[in-house]
Amino acid sequence: MKSRTISENLIYQRKSKGLTQEELAEKTTVGVRTIQRIEKGDVQPHLQTVKLLAVGLEVNVDDLIVLDHPNEEVIQRKWMLLLHGTPFIGLIIPFANVLIPLFIWVGKADDNKIYDVHGRAVINFHSTINLLLIISLLLFFPFPGINFFGTAAVFLFGIFVSAMNIVSALNKQTFNYPLSIPFLKPIRA
């Protein structure tokens, strides 16, 4: 049995609710033209667009989009949590904030491009934080009063940015690691 496409599912759900394309557009923030293009099969909508349409139609996302591997998104979220969350082990074990994400990245980078991109960002950021901490600790002895605050600032900055990126990676699959030195650069094909 052939599974229906998102185009067919959207048309079916919209018509079963007795809505026109314009009425559905009014119930969501999705434009009429976008709905038309999805229904024609001209575009593959982003997951966020599918979620908006599902809310407007008062159906589950699964009613619009049939996943070949329904657990794939859950698994990807778990790997994102591991990549972005394991650096906190570095608070207990020195350099674990770089080594554990490095091991995860080496194992998962070839599986999915998103693991490669996120892994590089995590490793680059935490390598930069480690370098800054080492420099601030070396400067601590000649300037103990000043560098205590510098070391604390680097430490707290690393924790804050890491926590923010865990939330961002899990919710939006995005990250922002400012001031990172690109030790691991993307390979150009």
C-alpha positions in Angstrom: 0.0 0.0 0.0 1.4 3.4 -1.0 1.5 6.0 1.8 0.1 9.4 0.9 2.3 12.4 0.5 2.2 15.5 2.6 0.4 17.2 -0.3 -2.4 14.6 -0.3 -2.6 14.6 3.4 -2.9 18.4 3.6 -5.7 18.4 0.9 -7.5 15.6 2.7 -7.3 17.2 6.1 -8.2 20.7 4.9 -11.2 19.5 2.9 -12.4 17.2 5.7 -12.5 20.3 8.0 -14.5 22.1 5.3 -11.8 24.8 4.9 -10.7 26.7 1.8 -7.0 27.5 1.3 -7.7 31.1 2.3 -9.5 30.1 5.5 -6.6 27.8 6.5 -4.2 30.7 5.8 -6.3 32.9 8.1 -6.2 30.3 10.9 -2.4 30.0 10.6 0.5 32.3 9.8 1.1 30.3 6.6 0.4 32.2 3.4 -2.1 31.1 0.9 0.6 30.8 -1.8 2.6 28.5 0.4 -0.4 26.3 1.1 -1.1 26.2 -2.7 2.5 25.2 -3.4 2.5 22.5 -0.8 -0.8 21.1 -2.0 0.5 21.0 -5.6 3.6 19.2 -4.4 5.9 22.0 -5.6 7.7 22.3 -2.3 8.5 20.3 0.8 7.5 22.4 3.8 9.7 22.9 6.8 8.7 21.1 9.9 7.7 24.4 11.5 5.3 25.1 8.7 3.8 21.6 9.0 3.3 22.2 12.8 1.5 25.5 12.1 -0.8 23.8 9.5 -1.5 21.0 12.0 -2.5 23.5 14.7 -4.7 25.4 12.2 -6.4 22.1 11.1 -6.6 20.9 14.7 -4.8 17.6 13.9 -1.6 16.0 14.9 1.6 16.6 12.8 1.6 12.8 12.1 -1.8 13.3 10.3 0.0 15.5 7.8 3.4 14.1 7.5 4.2 10.4 7.6 7.7 9.7 8.7 9.5 6.7 7.3 11.4 6.5 10.6 9.3 8.1 13.4 11.9 7.7 16.0 14.6 9.6 13.9 13.7 13.0 15.3 13.8 11.7 18.9 17.1 10.1 18.3 18.5 13.2 16.7 17.4 15.3 19.8 19.2 12.8 22.0 22.5 13.2 20.0 22.1 17.0 20.1 21.7 16.8 23.9 24.8 14.6 24.2 26.9 16.9 21.9 25.9 20.1 23.6 25.4 18.7 27.1 28.5 16.5 27.8 30.9 19.5 28.0 29.4 20.0 31.5 31.4 16.9 32.6 34.4 19.2 32.1 33.3 20.8 35.4 34.4 17.6 37.1 37.0 16.1 34.8 39.5 18.4 33.3 39.4 18.7 29.4 36.3 16.4 29.3 34.4 19.4 27.9 36.4 18.9 24.7 37.3 15.2 24.7 33.8 13.7 25.2 32.2 15.9 22.4 35.2 15.0 20.2 34.6 11.3 20.7 30.9 11.7 19.9 31.7 13.9 16.9 34.2 11.4 15.5 31.6 8.7 15.8 28.6 10.6 14.5 29.9 13.1 12.0 29.5 10.8 9.0 26.0 9.8 10.0 24.3 13.1 9.6 25.6 16.6 8.5 23.9 18.2 11.5 26.1 16.2 13.9 29.2 17.3 12.0 28.2 21.0 12.1 27.1 21.0 15.7 30.0 18.8 16.9 32.6 21.1 15.3 31.0 24.2 16.9 30.9 22.6 20.4 34.5 21.4 20.1 35.8 24.8 18.8 34.0 26.7 21.5 35.1 24.5 24.4 38.7 24.4 23.0 38.6 28.2 23.0 37.3 28.3 26.5 40.0 25.9 27.7 42.7 28.0 26.0 41.3 31.2 27.6 41.2 29.5 31.0 44.8 28.3 30.7 45.9 31.8 29.7 44.0 33.5 32.5 45.4 31.0 35.0 49.0 31.6 33.8 48.4 35.3 34.2 46.9 34.7 37.7 50.2 34.5 39.4 51.6 37.9 38.3 48.2 39.6 38.7 46.2 37.6 41.2 43.5 40.3 41.9 42.7 41.2 38.3 42.9 37.7 36.8 40.6 36.1 39.4 37.8 38.1 37.9 39.0 37.3 34.4 39.1 33.6 35.1 35.7 33.6 36.7 34.3 35.6 33.8 35.6 33.1 31.2 34.3 30.2 33.3 30.8 31.6 33.8 30.7 32.7 30.1 31.4 29.1 29.1 28.7 27.7 31.3 26.1 30.3 30.3 26.7 29.9 26.5 26.7 26.1 26.8 23.4 26.1 28.7 21.8 28.5 26.1 23.0 26.3 23.2 21.5 23.1 24.8 18.1 24.7 24.7 18.6 26.2 21.2 19.9 22.9 19.8 17.0 20.9 21.2 14.3 23.3 20.3 15.4 24.9 17.0 18.5 22.8 16.0 20.5 26.0 16.0 23.5 27.1 18.0 25.5 30.3 18.7 29.0 29.9 20.1 30.5 33.4 20.0 34.2 34.1 20.1 35.1 30.5 19.0 38.4 29.9 17.4 37.8 27.6 14.4 40.3 24.9 15.3 38.1 22.4 13.3 37.2 23.9 10.0 34.6 22.3 7.7 36.1 20.3 4.9 35.3 21.8 1.5 34.2 19.3 -1.1 
